[in-house]
Amino acid sequence: MLFAHDTEVALTAAAALVNTGRGGIEQLPDQAALDRFVTERQWTGERTRDQAELDAVRRLRPRLERLWQMTEDDAVSLVNTLLRDASALPQLVKHDSWDYHLHATPPDAPLADRMAVEAAMAFTDVIRSGQLDRLRLCAADHCDNVHVDLSKNRSRRFCGTSCANRTNVAAYRTRQAMRPARP
């Protein structure tokens, strides 16, 4: 494991959140979609489940998305801003099925603030360990999703298996088409 478990969870959740606004299709069109996202990503804490909460989460996406394109100094500035804006105060907590991990906002903080701070805390680990190059864009044609390469050998190129499979099948078909026909 490259990072602590909670850091990896927060990094993949940040990438997933960013990807809900990419590709020209709004993947958080309504409160029900946000509810599913929050459940899938195991976000805890209070929720207002209103349009303001949904709008705040949507506004967070482009801020986080910038982290995939920034230099280290710019990323530090944004991470510090995200932490400062939410008045983050890191503390070790243990709840539900999770062992001790860091939370930097109270459970009643707005969802978007909790998401921003969790991402910012994870990105502090990425920056401090000199691993910003693990933040990547999917290498598949026609996919602009972001992902975090958590592989040991830094070899992950695609946002998911469907993009990897599609690219590999296309390459295979190209190779087969270039082979001379057998008599």
N, C-alpha and C positions, 0 to 999 in steps of 0.2 A: 504494500500500500504506500503510495507516494505521499498522500496527505492524510490527516486524521479523517475518520469516517464522516463526521459532521461537516467537515470542509468539503469533502467530495460530494456529499448529498447537496450541500448548498450550491456548489459550482454547477452540478448537473441541473439543479432546479433553476438557476439563473439562466443557463443556456436554454432550457425548455421554455422559460418565460419569454425570453427574447424571441425564440422561434415562433411563438404564438402570434407575433405581429409581422412576420416576414412572409415573403412569397405572394403578397397581394391578396391573401385570404385572411380575414379576421377570424382567428381561432378562439377568441374570447368575445363572442358577439353579445352575450347576455350573462346574467347572473348565474344561470344553470351551468354554463360552460366554465365560469370561474369556480363554482362550487366543485365541479368535477376535477379541475386542475388542482385546487387546494387539497382535495381528498387524495388524489393520486400522488401528490408530492408531500403528503403528510404534514401540512402546515397546521400548527396548533395555535391556540389563543382565540380571543374573542373576534367576532365578525359582525359587521353591521348589515351585510347582505343587501346593500342598496346601490343605486346608480353611482353615487359619489365614490364608493369603495371600488367599483369596477373601473370607473374613470381614472382613479388614482393609480391603480395597478397598470392600466394601459399606458399612462404617462411615464411610468417607471421604465418600461421596456426600452425606449430609445436611449435613456441614460445608461442602462446596463449594456446595451448593444455597443456603445462607444468603447467599452473596455476591450473588446476584441480587436480594436484597430489602433489603440493608443500606445505611445511610448511609455516606458516605465514611469518617468516623471509626471506625465499627464495622467496616467492611471492612478498614481499616488494622490494627486490632487483631487480627482473625482472620488476615490474611495474615502478620503478624508472629508470631503463635502457630504457624501452620503451619510457617514457616521455622525458628523456634526449636526446636519439637518434633523436627524431623528433623536438627538441627544443621547446617543448610545452610551451605555454603561455596561461593559462586559461582566458577566457573572456565570459561574458554573451552575448548571441546573440538571436535575434528573427528573424525568416524568414519563408517563406511559411506559412503553417498552424500551425507551432510550436510556442508556447509561449516561454518566456525566458528560455534558457537552456545553458549549458556550451559547448563551443568549445575551443579547445586548439591549433588548427592549423588554418592557413588561408585556405580559400576555394580553393586556387590554389596549396596547398601542394599535394604531390603525394597521390593517393588513399590509398596505403598500410600504409603510415604514418598516414593518418587521421583515418583509421581503428584501427591501433595500439594504437593511443592516445585515441580514444573514449573508447576502451576496457580498457586501463590502467586507465583512469579517473574513469570508472565504478568500476574497481577493487579496487581503493583507497577507495571508499565507502564501499565495501564489507569487506575489511581488517579493516578499521577504526571502523566499527560497529561489528567486531568479528563474521562475518557471512560466513567465508570460508567454513564451513561445508555444505553450501547450494550449493556448486559446486559438482555435482554428475555425476557418470557414470550410464547409463541406467541399470536397474535391470533385463531387459528381457534377456533370454538366446539368444545367438548368436547376440547380439547387443552391439556395443562398443561406441555408441554415448554418448556425454556429454550433460548435461543440467544444468539449474539453477533452484533450487527449490525456487520459489517465493510464495509458499503457506503459509498461516498464521501458520498452525500447523506443518510445515516441513515434510509433508507426501508424497510429490511427489517422485515417484520412477522411473518413466519411461520418456524417451525422448519425447514421444508423445502418442496420443491415439491408434495408430496402435499397438505399442509394448504393451501397457497396455491391449488392447482388446485381442491380441494374447495370452498373458500370462494368462489372466483371463479365456478365453475359454479353454485353455489347462488344467488349474486347475479344471475347471468344469467337463471336460470330464474324467479326472483322478478320481474325486470323484464319478462320475456316474458309472464308470467301477468297482469301488470297492464296490458298493452297492450290497447287495445280491439280486438275482433274485426273483421276486415275483412269487408265485405259480399260 
